[in-house]
Amino acid sequence: MLAQNLILAIIMVAITSGIHLMGLMVLIWLMRNSRASELAKFNVFRSSATIMLVVMGIFLIHTVEVWTYAVLYYELALFDTFEACLYFSTSVFTTVGFGDLVVGPNWRLLTAIESANGFLLLGWSTAFLISLTGHMRALEHQWLEGGTGEEGG
């Protein structure tokens, strides 16, 4: 059973990390193609909207990752309903772990690795968002230093 836990955990970490990477790449592509970072068109409302869309995109990425684990748990029949699998996966992925639903000893390692996986992916998202915000602040500063004489928004 240990080997099965580890194999499934490795597969799930690879899948969710791939989902995360592809999701962030799509967000970067959308930002580049929306020309939201053009200095000549800097606008505080556009920047705010871009950040909000990125936050929603990140939330969507994490939702897909949590659902991926929930589907696995449902297929393994860890709980009676898909809703219970989704609730459990969400609480484990976010490292909240309420404890009102628990798995038997056969799958504890898999769910513990989901928690570590979620912790790392949430941290990756945080770093991405901080980097984006810093980049946009730098663009704002460059725009304001450019001396257009107009307000930024």
KOLMIDREN-288793 format. One record per atom (N, C-alpha, C): x, y, z. Coordinates in steps of 0.05 Angstrom, whole numbers, plus 32768, in hexadecimal, padded with zeros to 4 digits. Atoms other than C-alpha are relative to their C-alpha. Layout:
XYZ;...
END
This chain:
80107FE88000;800080008000;801180198000;7FEE7FE97FFF;803A802F800E;800980087FE3;7FF77FFB801C;805480287FC6;7FE9800D7FF0;80177FF5800E;800E80357FAB;7FFB801D8007;80037FE57FF7;800880747FD5;801580127FF3;7FEB7FF0800B;804B808E7FBE;7FFE80047FE2;80037FFF801E;803F807E7F74;7FE980147FF9;80167FEE8005;7FFB80A07F75;8007801D8008;7FF87FE67FF7;801880DB7F9C;8012800D7FEC;7FEE7FF58014;805080E57F6A;7FF180087FE7;80107FFA8018;801F80E17F30;7FF0801A8004;80117FE97FFA;7FF181147F51;801080198003;7FEF7FE87FFE;802981447F62;800980097FE5;7FF87FF9801C;804181417F1A;7FE8800C7FF1;80187FF5800E;7FFA814C7EFF;7FF9801C800A;80087FE57FF6;7FE981867F2D;801680157FFC;7FEB7FED8007;802D81A67F23;7FFF80087FE3;80037FFA801D;802381A17ED8;7FE880127FFB;80187FEF8002;7FDD81BF7EDF;8008801C8008;7FF87FE67FF5;7FFB81F77F08;801280107FEC;7FED7FF48013;803482057ED7;7FF1800A7FE7;800F7FF98018;800582057E9B;7FED80178006;80137FEA7FF9;7FD282317EBF;800F801B8003;7FF17FE77FFE;800782657ED1;800A80097FE5;7FF77FF8801B;802282637E8A;7FE9800D7FF0;80187FF5800D;7FDB82717E70;7FFB801C800B;80037FE57FF5;7FD582AC7EA0;801580137FF6;7FEB7FEF800B;801882C87E89;7FFA80077FE3;80077FFB801C;800382C07E41;7FE980147FFD;80177FED8002;7FC182E37E4D;8009801C8008;7FF77FE57FF8;7FE4831D7E71;8011800D7FEA;7FEF7FF58016;801783257E39;7FF080087FE8;80107FFA8018;7FE383237E02;7FEA80158005;80147FEB7FFB;7FB483537E26;800E801B8000;7FF07FE78000;7FED83877E24;7FFC8010801A;80057FF27FE7;7FDD83977E6D;8019800D800B;7FE77FF57FF4;802683A77E7A;800D80167FEF;7FF47FEB8010;803183DC7E45;8002801A8010;7FFC7FE87FF0;804F84197E66;7FEF80177FF7;800F7FE9800B;802D844A7E38;7FE37FFF8007;801D80037FFA;7FE9842F7E4C;7FFC7FF9801D;800380077FE4;7FF584267E96;7FE7800D800C;80197FF77FF5;7FB4842D7EBB;7FFB7FF0801A;8004800E7FE7;7FA6841D7F04;7FE87FED7FFF;801780128002;7F6283FF7EF3;80077FE77FF0;7FF880178010;7F8083D27EBD;80127FEE8011;7FEE80107FEF;7FB683BC7EEE;7FF07FF18015;8011800D7FEB;7F8283AD7F24;7FF07FEA7FF4;800F8014800D;7F5883877EF3;80117FE87FF8;7FEE80158007;7F94835F7EDC;80077FEF8018;7FF9800F7FE7;7FA7834C7F23;7FE77FF08009;8019800E7FF8;7F5E83397F32;7FFC7FE87FEE;800380178012;7F5B830D7EF4;80157FEB8005;7FEB80147FF9;7F9D82EC7F07;7FF87FF18019;8008800D7FE7;7F8382DE7F4D;7FEA7FEC7FFA;801580128008;7F4482BF7F2F;800B7FE87FF0;7FF38015800F;7F6F82977EFF;800E7FED8012;7FF280117FED;7F9A827D7F37;7FEC7FEF8010;8014800F7FF1;7F5C826A7F5E;7FF47FE97FEF;800980158012;7F4382447F21;80147FE97FFE;7FEA80148002;7F8682207F1B;7FFF7FEE8019;800180107FE7;7F82820A7F64;7FE67FEF8001;8019800F8000;7F3A81F57F5B;80037FE67FEF;7FFB80188011;7F4E81C67F22;80127FEC800F;7FEE80127FF1;7F8681A97F4D;7FF17FF28017;800F800C7FEA;7F58819D7F89;7FED7FEB7FF4;80138012800D;7F24817D7F5B;800E7FE77FF6;7FF180178009;7F5A81507F3E;80047FEB8016;7FFE80127FE9;7F6881337F83;7FE57FF58008;801A80097FF8;7F1E812F7F92;7FF67FE97FEE;800780158013;7F1281057F54;800F7FE68007;7FF180187FF8;7F4A80D67F69;7FF47FF48019;800B800A7FE7;7F2D80D07FAF;7FE57FF27FFB;801A800C8007;7EE880C17F91;80047FE57FF3;7FFA8019800D;7F06808C7F64;800A7FEB8013;7FF680127FEB;7F29806D7FA0;7FEB7FF98015;801780047FEE;7EE6806F7FC5;80088006801D;7FF87FF87FE5;7F0580938001;7FE8800A8010;80197FF67FF3;7EC180B38010;7FE87FF87FEE;80198009800E;7E7980A47FFC;7FF780127FEA;80097FED8014;7E6C80E47FD4;801780107FF5;7FEC7FEF800C;7E92810F7FA5;8003801A8010;7FFE7FE77FF0;7E81814C7FCF;80127FFC8018;7FEE80067FE9;7EA4812B800B;801D7FFF7FF6;7FE58001800B;7EE1811D7FDF;800A801C7FF9;7FF87FE58007;7EE281657FC6;800580108019;7FFC7FF27FE6;7EDA8181800D;801A7FF7800D;7FE8800B7FF4;7F1181538027;8019800A7FF1;7FE97FF78010;7F4081647FED;8006801E8004;7FFC7FE37FFC;7F3581AF7FF7;800D8005801B;7FF57FFB7FE6;7F4381AC8041;801D7FF58002;7FE5800A8000;7F8181818036;801380117FEF;7FEF7FF08013;7F9C81A97FFA;8008801B800C;7FFA7FE67FF5;7F9781EA8020;800D7FFE801C;7FF380077FE7;7FB781C9805D;7FEF80088019;80117FFA7FEA;7F7B81DB8088;7FFB7FE78010;8004801A7FF4;7F6A81928097;7FEE80008018;80137FFD7FEA;7F2C819B80C2;7FFF7FE78011;800180187FF0;7F2C815280D8;7FE57FF38003;801A800C7FFE;7EE2814780D1;7FFC7FE97FEC;7FFE80178013;7EF181188096;801C7FF68001;7FE5800C8000;7F2C80E9809A;7FFF7FE77FEF;7FFE8019800F;7F4580B1806F;800C7FEA8012;7FF580167FF1;7F59806D8087;801E7FFF7FFD;7FE280018001;7FA280598091;800B7FF97FE5;7FF68008801A;7FA6803E804A;800880177FEE;7FFC7FEA8013;7FA680838029;800A8019800E;7FF77FE87FF2;7FC280B2805E;8019800D7FF3;7FE87FF4800C;800580BB803B;7FF980107FE7;80097FF18018;7FE380CF7FFA;7FF4801B8007;800D7FE67FF8;7FB98104801D;80148013800D;7FEC7FEF7FF4;7FF5811D8044;8011800E7FEA;7FF07FF48016;801B81278003;7FEF80147FF1;80117FEB800C;7FDF814C7FE6;8003801A8010;7FFD7FE97FEF;7FE6817C8021;801A800F7FF9;7FE67FF48007;803081888012;7FFF800C7FE4;80037FF6801B;8020818F7FC8;7FF0801A7FFF;80107FE87FFF;7FEA81C27FD6;800F8017800C;7FF07FEB7FF3;801781E98004;8014800C7FEC;7FEC7FF68013;804D81EE7FCE;7FF2800F7FE9;800D7FF38017;801C82007F96;7FF3801A8009;800B7FE67FF6;7FFA82367FC1;801780148003;7FE87FEE7FFE;804082527FD0;800980097FE5;7FF87FF9801B;805182517F86;7FED80167FF5;80137FEC8008;801182787F78;8005801B800D;7FFB7FE77FF1;802182AA7FAE;8019800E7FF5;7FE87FF4800B;806782B57F92;7FFA800C7FE4;80087FF5801A;804982BE7F4C;7FF1801A8003;80117FE87FFC;801782F17F65;80118017800A;7FEE7FEC7FF6;804C83177F8C;8012800B7FEA;7FEF7FF88016;807A83187F50;7FF180127FEC;80117FF08013;804183327F23;7FFB801C800C;80067FE67FF3;802F83687F55;801980128001;7FE77FF18000;8078837D7F5C;8006800B7FE4;7FFB7FF7801C;807F83807F10;7FED80177FF8;80137FEB8007;804083AA7F09;8007801A800F;7FF87FE97FF1;805883D97F40;8018800E7FF3;7FE97FF5800D;809A83E17F1C;7FF8800F7FE6;800A7FF28018;807583F27EDB;7FF3801A8007;800D7FE87FF7;804B84247F01;801580168006;7FEB7FED7FF8;808A84447F1D;800E800C7FE7;7FF47FF78019;80AA84477ED8;7FEE80147FF1;80137FEF800E;806B84667EBB;7FFF801B800E;80027FE77FF2;8067849A7EF2;801A80107FFE;7FE77FF38004;80B184AA7EEA;8004800B7FE4;7FFE7FF8801C;80A784B27EA0;7FF7801C7FFB;80077FE38002;808984F67EAC;7FEB80077FEC;80147FF98013;804A84F47E83;7FEE80178009;80107FEA7FF6;802A85267EB1;7FE37FF98005;801C80087FFC;7FEA84FD7EB5;7FFF7FED8018;800480137FEA;7FCD84D57EEE;7FFE7FE47FF4;8000801C8009;7FD284887EE9;7FE67FF38002;801780118000;7F8B84767EE7;7FE7800E7FFE;
END
